[in-house]
Amino acid sequence: MICGYSVIFLSIVLFLIGIAIFISKKTFIMMLIGAEFSLNAINLLLVFFSKVKNNLDGQIFVIFSLTVAAIEVATGIAIAVILYRKHKIQKREDLKELKG
Amino acid sequence: MLETIIFLVLALIITGGGIYILLSKEPVYSVFALVVSLLSMAGIFALFGATFIAALQIIIYAGAGVVMIVMAVMFYKYEHNSLTKLKKWWLGALLLFVLFLDLSAILFKFEKSALSLNPTSTVELSKEFFKHYIYPFELVSVLIIVGIVGVLIFAKERKNK
């Protein structure tokens, strides 16, 4: 019998780890990894509540979330690679032209 | 009892992978830690009985997404120290702690109820999906086309400029 509180606690901790990765890494790709991690934590919570309430809507939302996350990774990596190839920008501190 | 032990082991692996990503300086190692975390998360989904979601997690996240990230890491020329030297790290820690207190409201709202570990049948899931969520499904396909076209436009070399 899995305790429900431990699942929710795990999900919150994973979400916060993802946010910590997002704000403490320099390069764009590591920031993207942090965003993926947070999204995954939310998926865990959705599946858990879908199983607790015996309702399939949570799992369907997880399918949508997976698709949108895949598209997000594709576009984000394309932007990161283009920024590196054309302007040699690798870190977020170098993005000074977007100011204002 | 057995499922509790499996859940705790998988949870430890996922959390350890996340902390490794947070602390490591090598991008390729952290991508592999991400793969380990995602596969363990698929294990937790399978343990809960959401088998279809577990399969999708392995195929889409751990298969396609991570391969793309590894490709992008190969394009980059990394400096090894990729962790920001935060001057006010305590401010970030305080922010995360406040966010944790905020999110733990879910814990207090949650009424303890039995978690059914029976496998969800994929037939029922797809019937529910195509009965109620047919328009979001079509919209997601439009979103995929927009993403593909956007990536192609981004990746196109503009020669005459």
Interface residues (C-beta under 8 A of the other chain):
Chain A: M1 I2 C3 G4 Y5 S6 V7 I8 F9 L10 I12 V13 L14 F15 L16 I17 G18 I19 A20 I21 I23 S24 K25 K26 T27 I29 M30 L32 I33 G34 E36 F37 N40 N43 L44 L45 V47 F48 S50 K51 V52 N54 L56 D57 Q59 I60 V62 I63 F64 L66 T67 V68 A69 A70 I71 V73 A74 T75 I77 A78 I79 A80 V81 I82 Y84 R85 Q90
Chain B: M1 E3 T4 F7 L8 A11 I14 T15 G18 I19 I21 L22 P27 S30 V31 L34 S37 L38 M41 I44 F45 L47 F48 G49 A50 F52 I53 L56 Q57 I60 Y61 A64 G65 M68 I69 M71 A72 V73 F75 Y76 K77 Y78 S82 L83 T84 L86 G92 L96 L99 F100 L103 S104 I106 L107 F110 K112 S113 A114 L115 S116 L117 T120 E124 L125 E128 F129 Y133 P136 V140 L143 I144 G147 I148 G150 V151 F154 A155
